[in-house]
Amino acid sequence: MTKIDLSRKIDIPDWVDALMKPTKIGSGEMERQWEEIGDEVMEALKKVMPTGKYTMGPYLKKFEEEFAEFSDSKFSVGISSGTAALHIALEAMGVGPGDEVITVCNTYVATAFAASYCGATPVFVDIDPKTYNLTAELVEKKITSKTKAIVPVHLYGHVVDMGPIMELAKKHNLYVLEDASHAHGGYYKGRRVGSLGHAAAFSFYPSKNMGAYGDGGIITTSDPELFEKIRMLRYVGQRVKFIHEVIGFQDRLDEIQAAMLSVKLRHLDDWNNQRRKIAAIYDEMLKDTPLQLPYVADYCHHVFYSYATIAPSEKERTKLLVYLANHDIGAFAMYPILVPMQGAYEDLGYQDADFPVGASYATRVLNLPIFETFREDEARATAEAILAYYDRA
């Protein structure tokens, strides 16, 4: 049973209120996308709705096949959310009570919750200061006899250096589950994200590089046994209807979302290229500012779910966020509190000192607006505002 203390005091950063209002630059992502593809989506809906088949039907099967092929994988299984995709993948890998799952400290909390849902303990590692991702060297220090799986997160769209991770997993007989929720369509040494671990979990939250019109997710794998286990778990533990072999879940992706996601998949590479163009504008215009700009390793095709900069100090981050908000520009700070420092995991006893890079970056990360329908003139206006703030215009 989860104990909930509603009297607990919550510390809300001062800058949060300034970022709550819609802004002229950085808002309207979903509306613009609808203007671009709305007719295609409506045509897809018109095909699904008359069928009367809204779950576990042909459009889900079609999308699963399309996404598996796109992701260089043999199989994919549509899931109700990215969180559920992480959870079910770990369940299929046999993760359970007494096991440990190693992941990164600066991810979305769902990455760790997935391990907790299995009854396992998440074990957190610090990050590489250039890529913001975990590394094999950091992971290896945390491996124990209880370790069952590693969950690398392709944070902000920069792909983890997966080769050494997979070698480490093979050495210690561990599963690797990619958290690919930020990196739809990304590449690692010519291979798509989703094909790099034993399985991968994607979120289709609306604001992702490829999002649903609501919640959704998917798991990819090329392991036939994992595939069959995942399919059973996502639909109440059955391979054959009415025969429930294990306790499973009701976590299907529905036909309507699947049909709409098939439309979006056709646009994904073009959309990612547009994000990369916006990132290149920021790179060029902001290169002489005090901000640490995103690094792109030579093995990585970065798809820029977010353009994450690092401000010189926490105070500077706050001032710049408020300044941009006051100039009608919607910047924000993604994951300003490390997962191991959240109240949900205070019993694990972690301290900021356990994550010298991650803890420092959490107080200084500043994410600039970027999405596939973000215009180049808006990117330039955002950069110009930052230059003016630093008096370098």
C-alpha positions in Angstrom: 0.0 0.0 0.0 1.3 3.5 -0.9 1.2 5.9 2.0 0.4 9.5 0.8 1.1 12.5 3.1 -1.0 15.4 1.8 0.4 17.7 4.5 3.9 17.5 3.1 5.3 20.8 2.0 6.2 21.2 -1.6 8.9 23.6 -2.7 8.0 25.2 -6.0 10.8 27.1 -7.8 10.3 30.8 -8.2 10.5 30.7 -12.0 7.6 28.2 -12.4 4.9 30.9 -12.3 6.5 32.9 -15.0 6.4 30.0 -17.4 2.8 29.0 -16.9 1.3 31.4 -19.4 1.2 30.7 -23.2 3.8 32.6 -25.1 3.9 33.9 -28.7 7.1 32.0 -29.5 7.1 28.3 -28.3 3.4 27.6 -28.1 0.9 26.2 -30.6 2.9 23.0 -31.5 -0.1 20.7 -31.8 -2.3 23.2 -33.6 0.3 23.8 -36.3 0.9 20.1 -36.7 -2.8 19.6 -37.2 -2.8 22.3 -39.9 -0.1 20.4 -41.7 -1.5 16.8 -41.6 -5.1 17.2 -40.4 -6.6 16.1 -43.7 -4.4 12.9 -43.8 -5.4 12.1 -40.2 -9.1 12.6 -40.9 -8.9 10.3 -43.9 -7.3 7.6 -41.6 -10.1 8.1 -39.1 -12.8 7.8 -41.8 -11.3 4.3 -42.6 -11.3 3.1 -38.9 -14.6 4.5 -37.6 -17.0 2.6 -39.9 -15.3 -0.8 -39.1 -16.7 -0.9 -35.5 -13.3 -2.5 -34.6 -11.5 -0.1 -32.2 -9.2 -2.5 -30.3 -6.7 -5.2 -31.4 -7.7 -4.8 -35.1 -6.0 -4.5 -38.5 -4.9 -0.9 -38.1 -2.9 -1.7 -34.9 -1.4 -4.7 -36.6 -0.4 -2.5 -39.7 1.1 0.2 -37.5 3.1 -2.4 -35.4 4.5 -3.8 -38.6 5.4 -0.4 -40.0 7.0 0.8 -36.8 9.0 -2.4 -36.4 10.4 -2.0 -39.9 11.1 1.7 -39.4 13.0 0.9 -36.2 15.1 -1.9 -37.7 13.4 -4.4 -35.5 11.6 -7.7 -36.2 8.6 -7.0 -33.9 6.7 -4.2 -32.2 3.8 -4.2 -29.8 1.5 -1.2 -29.4 1.0 -0.2 -25.7 -1.3 2.3 -24.0 1.5 4.7 -22.9 5.3 5.1 -22.7 5.2 4.4 -19.0 3.3 1.1 -19.5 5.7 0.2 -22.3 8.7 0.5 -20.0 6.9 -1.5 -17.3 5.7 -4.3 -19.5 9.1 -4.7 -21.2 10.8 -5.1 -17.8 8.1 -7.5 -16.7 8.7 -9.6 -19.9 12.4 -9.6 -19.0 11.6 -11.2 -15.7 12.5 -8.2 -13.5 10.9 -8.6 -10.1 11.3 -8.2 -6.3 14.9 -8.3 -5.2 16.3 -7.2 -8.6 18.0 -4.0 -9.4 17.6 -1.9 -12.5 20.3 0.6 -13.4 19.2 3.8 -15.1 20.2 7.4 -15.2 19.5 10.1 -12.6 18.2 12.8 -14.9 15.4 11.1 -16.7 11.6 11.4 -16.4 10.4 9.7 -13.3 8.5 7.0 -15.3 11.8 5.4 -16.2 12.4 4.5 -12.6 8.7 3.9 -11.8 8.7 1.1 -14.3 11.3 -0.8 -12.2 9.4 0.0 -9.0 6.1 -1.3 -10.6 7.9 -4.7 -11.0 8.9 -4.7 -7.4 12.6 -4.0 -8.3 14.9 -1.3 -7.0 16.0 1.5 -9.4 19.8 2.2 -9.1 20.8 5.6 -10.4 24.0 6.7 -12.1 25.5 10.1 -12.9 25.8 11.4 -16.5 28.4 12.2 -19.0 28.9 16.0 -19.0 28.9 16.3 -22.8 26.0 14.0 -23.9 23.9 14.2 -20.7 23.6 10.4 -20.9 24.8 7.5 -18.9 28.0 5.6 -20.0 29.2 2.1 -19.7 31.9 3.2 -17.3 29.3 4.7 -14.9 27.0 1.8 -15.1 29.7 -0.8 -14.5 30.5 0.7 -11.1 26.9 0.0 -10.0 26.5 -3.6 -11.1 25.9 -6.1 -8.3 24.7 -9.7 -8.0 21.2 -8.2 -7.9 21.4 -6.3 -11.2 18.9 -7.6 -13.8 18.6 -4.9 -16.4 20.1 -1.6 -17.6 17.8 1.1 -18.9 19.7 3.7 -20.9 17.7 6.9 -21.8 18.4 8.6 -25.1 17.9 12.0 -23.4 16.7 15.0 -25.3 17.2 13.0 -28.6 20.9 12.3 -28.2 21.5 8.5 -28.6 23.4 6.7 -25.8 26.7 5.2 -26.8 25.2 1.7 -26.9 28.0 -0.5 -28.1 29.9 -0.5 -24.8 26.6 -0.8 -22.9 25.7 -4.0 -24.8 29.2 -5.4 -24.3 28.8 -4.8 -20.6 25.4 -6.4 -20.5 26.7 -9.5 -22.3 29.6 -9.8 -19.9 27.2 -9.7 -16.9 24.2 -11.5 -18.5 21.9 -8.5 -18.2 19.0 -7.2 -20.2 19.1 -3.8 -21.9 15.9 -1.8 -22.4 16.3 1.4 -24.3 14.1 4.2 -23.1 13.6 5.8 -26.5 10.9 8.2 -25.6 13.0 11.2 -26.7 14.5 9.7 -29.8 12.0 8.4 -32.3 13.9 8.1 -35.6 17.3 8.6 -34.2 20.4 6.6 -35.3 23.4 5.1 -33.6 26.2 4.2 -36.1 23.7 3.8 -38.9 21.2 1.7 -36.8 17.8 3.1 -35.7 17.0 3.6 -32.1 14.7 0.8 -31.1 17.1 -1.9 -32.4 20.1 -1.3 -30.2 19.1 -3.1 -27.0 17.2 -6.3 -26.2 14.0 -4.2 -26.4 13.1 -0.5 -26.5 10.2 1.4 -25.1 8.7 4.5 -26.9 6.2 7.1 -25.7 3.7 8.6 -28.0 2.8 11.5 -25.7 1.5 14.3 -27.9 4.6 16.5 -27.7 7.1 13.8 -28.6 8.9 13.8 -32.0 6.0 11.4 -33.0 3.1 11.8 -30.7 -0.5 10.4 -30.5 -3.7 12.4 -30.0 -3.6 11.3 -26.4 -1.5 8.7 -24.7 0.2 5.8 -26.4 3.4 3.8 -26.6 5.1 0.9 -28.3 7.8 -1.7 -27.5 10.2 -2.9 -30.2 12.4 -6.0 -30.1 13.9 -8.6 -32.3 13.8 -11.4 -29.7 10.8 -13.7 -30.5 10.5 -14.9 -26.9 10.4 -11.4 -25.5 7.9 -10.5 -28.2 5.5 -13.2 -27.2 5.8 -12.4 -23.5 5.2 -8.7 -24.2 2.1 -9.5 -26.3 0.7 -11.6 -23.5 1.3 -9.1 -20.8 -0.2 -6.1 -22.7 -3.5 -8.0 -23.1 -4.4 -9.5 -19.7 -2.0 -12.4 -19.9 -3.4 -14.3 -22.8 -2.1 -15.7 -26.1 -5.6 -17.2 -26.9 -8.7 -15.2 -26.0 -10.3 -16.2 -22.7 -7.2 -18.3 -21.7 -5.3 -16.2 -19.1 -2.0 -17.9 -18.5 -0.4 -15.2 -16.3 -1.6 -12.1 -14.5 -1.2 -9.4 -17.3 -2.4 -5.9 -17.9 -4.9 -4.0 -20.0 -2.4 -1.8 -21.8 -3.3 -2.0 -25.6 -2.8 0.8 -28.1 -6.2 1.4 -29.7 -7.0 1.2 -33.4 -7.8 5.0 -33.8 -4.4 6.0 -32.3 -2.6 3.4 -34.4 -4.2 4.6 -37.6 -3.2 8.3 -36.8 0.3 7.3 -35.9 0.7 5.5 -39.2 0.1 8.9 -40.8 2.7 10.6 -38.5 5.3 7.9 -39.1 5.4 8.9 -42.8 6.4 12.4 -41.7 8.8 11.6 -38.9 12.2 11.8 -40.7 11.2 15.1 -42.3 10.1 16.4 -39.0 13.3 15.4 -37.3 15.3 17.1 -40.1 13.4 20.3 -39.4 14.3 20.0 -35.7 17.9 19.6 -36.7 17.7 22.8 -38.8 16.4 24.7 -35.8 19.2 23.3 -33.6 21.8 24.4 -36.2 20.4 28.0 -36.0 20.7 28.0 -32.3 24.2 26.4 -32.5 25.5 29.2 -34.8 23.8 32.2 -33.2 24.5 31.2 -29.5 28.0 29.8 -29.9 29.7 32.8 -28.2 27.3 33.0 -25.3 28.0 31.7 -21.8 25.5 28.9 -22.4 26.8 25.3 -22.8 25.2 24.2 -26.0 24.2 20.6 -26.9 27.0 18.3 -27.9 26.5 15.8 -30.7 28.8 12.7 -30.7 30.0 11.5 -34.1 28.2 8.2 -33.6 24.8 9.9 -33.0 22.1 11.2 -35.3 20.5 13.6 -32.8 16.8 14.2 -33.3 16.4 17.1 -30.8 13.3 16.3 -28.8 14.7 19.2 -26.8 17.4 21.7 -27.3 19.0 21.6 -23.8 21.5 24.2 -22.8 23.3 24.5 -19.5 23.4 28.0 -17.9 26.5 29.1 -16.0 24.6 29.1 -12.6 21.2 28.3 -11.1 20.6 32.1 -10.6 21.5 32.8 -14.2 19.1 30.1 -15.4 16.2 31.6 -13.3 16.9 35.1 -14.6 17.1 34.0 -18.2 13.9 31.9 -18.0 12.0 34.9 -16.6 13.6 37.3 -19.1 12.5 35.1 -22.0 9.0 34.6 -20.6 8.7 38.4 -20.3 9.7 38.6 -23.9 6.9 36.2 -24.9 9.3 33.2 -25.5 8.5 29.8 -24.0 11.8 28.4 -22.6 11.6 25.9 -19.7 13.7 23.6 -17.5 13.2 19.9 -18.2 13.8 17.7 -15.2 15.0 20.3 -12.7 14.9 17.7 -9.9 16.8 14.5 -10.2 14.6 11.4 -9.9 16.6 10.0 -7.0 16.0 13.3 -5.1 12.3 13.1 -5.6 10.1 12.3 -2.5 9.1 9.0 -4.1 12.7 7.8 -3.7 13.9 9.5 -0.6 14.0 6.1 1.2 16.9 5.1 -1.1 19.1 7.7 0.6 20.7 9.3 -2.3 22.4 12.8 -2.0 23.3 15.4 -4.6 26.9 14.4 -4.0 26.2 11.0 -5.6 25.6 12.8 -8.9 28.1 15.6 -9.2 27.3 16.3 -12.9 23.6 15.5 -12.9 22.9 17.5 -9.8 24.7 20.5 -11.1 23.0 20.3 -14.5 19.5 19.9 -13.0 19.8 23.3 -11.4 21.2 24.9 -14.7 19.4 23.2 -17.6 17.5 25.6 -19.8 15.6 24.1 -22.7 14.9 26.4 -25.7 11.7 26.0 -27.8 12.0 23.5 -30.6 9.5 21.4 -32.5 8.9 20.3 -36.1 6.6 23.2 -37.0 8.8 25.8 -35.2 9.8 28.4 -37.7 13.3 29.5 -38.4 12.4 33.1 -37.8 11.1 32.1 -34.4 14.4 30.4 -33.6 16.3 33.4 -34.7 14.1 35.7 -32.5 14.7 33.4 -29.6 18.5 33.5 -30.1 18.4 37.2 -30.6 16.6 37.7 -27.3 19.3 35.6 -25.5 22.0 37.6 -27.3 20.3 40.8 -26.1 20.2 39.4 -22.6 23.9 38.9 -22.7 24.4 42.2 -24.6 26.0 40.5 -27.6 23.4 41.4 -30.2 
